């Protein structure tokens, strides 16, 4: 279905149509059937001096269902008891509903071309990725950002177009603002952040994702006891959210954990995973890495 917003222009006017003891409910129902609306969505709101006005109680319309339907609509109405149409009877509207009176073959071709262009645009947007690293140490140049090159190389090899974003400050509201900006005006289908998902008070990335998407998936990859060391949160979580049609994936900072996340990300995207399944797939890989690290550390003691 090619759905177009009616933009509150919902009145359909039929001129030079003549009624004699006609049933207005039947007229509305017939118009709804011809134009692909539910019967309850179409009402006759006025008839005077040979002009009939219908109101469509719907916010959108299937363009293919209405384009070029003037002849069918008038023929169906003219077949009803008490309704007479003439060679001068016509249909008009100030908005999308006006497509009823246009040439069907011509407009169908235009719709198909427009849909192809729109699909190409959406495909290009879906393949555009921006990567944000985070942390004061990276921002000040104290440590090298190895994550952005790692992500860029991997995703570029599998067909994505990757851009480097700025370094995110350790501030929830600032991070949330940057995520919204990239999603709303950046033209990116995917945002990936690295760092800031830990259990310290400076780690604000997961909270920022939750700020822009309260329904974000945020699985734990490990747990801590609050108050041990600098831990003010009960564990490390990643996040997968969505905002304005853009997927947001927040990964840890260690480069080996970023590398381990890339394959499940790509596989999940190809499989069309919802954010909860994608987040859990990434988290499971990260948990396996942490178990290996813990085992190696224990064995060396």
N, C-alpha and C positions, 0 to 999 in steps of 0.2 A: 504493500500500500504506500502511495506517495501522499503522506499527510501534510497538509498545509494549514497553518493557523488562519482562521477567518478574521482575526484582528477586530472582532466585534462588528464586522460588516456582515450581518446575518439575514438581512431582508432581501427577499427575492420578489421582484415585481413582474406581473404579467399584464400587459396592456392589450386592449381590444379583445377581452374575453367576456362573454355574456352569460349571466346566470339566470335561471328561472326555476325557482323552487329546488335549487341544488342543495346537496348535503355537504356542508363545509368540512365535516370530519372525513368524509370519503375523499374529497378533493385533497386534503392534507395527506391522508394515508397513501393515496396514489402517487403524489409527488415524492413522498419519502421512498416508496418502493422503486421508482424510476431512478432516483438520485443516490440510492445506496445508504440512506439514513434509517435509523430506527423510527418507527411510526410515531412514537411519543416525542420525537425531536422536532417534528414539523407541525406548525400550527398556522391556520389562516387568521391573520390579525386585522384585515381590513378588506372591504369590497365597496367600491363606489365608482359610478360613472364609467363602468367597463374596465376598471383596474382592480386586479386582485393582488393582495400583498401576503406573502408567506413569510414566516419567521422561523429560522433554523436554530433550535436550541442545542447547538453543538459548538465546541471551540475549534474543531478542525474538520477538514474535508479531504476525502480521497479524490485527488485530481483526476485520476483515470475514470472514476465513477461518474463525474459530472461533465467532463469536457465534451462538447458537441452534442449534448443530450436535449437540446431545445426541441427538435422535431419529435423525438420519442416522448418527451414530457407533454407537449401540446397534443400529440396524437392520443395519448392515454387519457388526458383530461377531457378532450373532445368526445371521447367514447362514453363518458359518464352521463347519466341521466341529468338533464337540466343544465348542461354545460355546452356552450357553443363557441367554437373558435373559428377564425376567418383567416384569409391569406395575410391579413395585416397583424394578426396576433403575434406578439413578440415577448421575449423574456429578457430582463435586464437586472443588473445588480452593480453596486459600486465597488465590490470587492472580488474575492476569488470566485464567488458564485457566478459572476459574469462570464466565466469560462464556459458555462452551459451553452451560450450562443455562438461560440467560436467554432471554426472548422476542426472536426475531430482528428482527421488524418494529420493535418498540419501541426496541431497542438500536441498530439501524441508523440510525434517525432521530436518536438521541442522538449517535451517532458523527459523522454528517453536520453536525449543529449545532456540535459541538465543533470539527470541522475548519474550519468557516467562521470561527468565533471565532479559532482559532489562526492561520488565514491572514490575517485582518484585523490581528491583533497583529503578525505578522511583516512585513506590508506597512507598517504604521505605523513599526515599528522601522527598516526599510530606508530609510525616507524621513527619518529623523532624523539630523541632522549636527551635530557639535560641531567648532568651529574653535579651535585653539590657536595663538597667535603665540608667538614665542620671542625670547630675547635680553635681556641685561642692560640695554641701552639702552631697550628698550620697557618692561621691568619697572620701571625707575627713572623713567619718564616723560620721558626725554630726547628720544625720538623718538615720533611718533604712529604708532599701529597703523592703517595704512590698509588692510591686507590683510583683516582680519576683516569690515569693512563691505563691501568689494568682493565677497568670497565670499558673504556673507549676501544681498546684493541679487541677485546673479546666480542663486544656487541657489533662493532664495525665488520668484523669477519663474518658475522651471520646476517648481515644486511641492514643493520640499523644505522641511522645517522645521529651521531653523538656530539653534543656540545658541552663545553666546560662551563659550569656556573661559578658564581663567586663563592668564597668561603663563608659559611654561615656562622654568625656569632652565637655564642652559647646563651641564647635568650629565646624563650618560647614564643613570645609575640612577634619577634623579629623573624624567626624561622617560619612561622605560620604565614606572615605577610609575604615572604619570598615564595613560598609554595603556592599561595593564591595567585600571585603575579605571574609565575611561570605557567600555571594552568589556565589563567584567564586570557592573557595576551601574548604568551610566549609561543603558542602553537605547538606545544609538546604533548605527545601521547603518553609519555612515561617520564616521571621524575624519580631519580635515585639519589638518596642521601647516604653518606657514610659517616659514622661516628655520632656521638651524642645519645647513644641508646643505653648507656650503662646505668649503674645504681647510685652514682654520686649526684649531688645537688646541681652541678653544672651541666649534667646530661639532660637536655630538654627537647630532643628531637621527637621522641615518641609522643610526648605531650603536645607538641606542635601539630603533629599529624592528627591527633585526637581532636585538636581545636578546629581543624578544617573538615574533619570527617569523624563525627562522634561514633559512627558505626565501623570504624577501622578495625581490622583484625590485628591483634597485638599479642602473639604467643610468646611465652617465656622460652629463653634458651638455657637459662640457669637461674637458681634462686640463691639469695643471701639472707642472712639474719640482719634485720635493720639494726643499725648501731655498731656493727662490727666494722672496724676500720673507718673508711669514709662513706660507708654505704648508708644512705638515707632512704633508699627504696629496697624493696624485697627481692629484687632480681634484675636481670638483663632481659629486655624484650626487643623484638624487632617490630616493625609495623608495615602493614600494607593497607592503604586507604585509597580513596577516590575523591576527586573534587573537579567539578565542571567537566566531567568526562575524561579526566587525566588520571592515570594510575600513579600512585605515590608509593615508593618502596624505600623503607629506611633500614639500612644495614649497619652492623657494627663497624668499628674503626680498623681493627687489625686486618692487614692485607690478606693473610691466608684465609680469614673468614669471608672477606669480600670475594676472593677467588672461588671459594666453595659455594657461594650463593649464586653464581652466574649461570651455571648449568640448570639448576632447578627453576631459575627465573625464566630462561629462554624456553625450556620445555613446558613450563606452566603457561606461558603466553601462547605458545603454539597450540596447546591443548584447550585454550579458552577457559582456564581455571578462574573461578570466582576468587575474590580477594582472600577469603578465609582459607580456601584450599591452597592457594599460592603461598600465603604466609606460612602455613603449616609445613609445606614442602621445603621451603627455605629453612625454616627453624629446625626441622629434623636433621638436615645436613649439618647445621651449625652445632646442634647438640652432639652429634657424632664426633665432630672435631674437638669439642671441649672435653668429651670423655677420653679421647686419645691423649690430649694434653694432660689431663689429670692423672691418667694411668702412667704416662711417661714420668711425670713429676714424682709420683709415689714410688715408682720403681727405682729412681735415682737416689732416693733418700736412704 
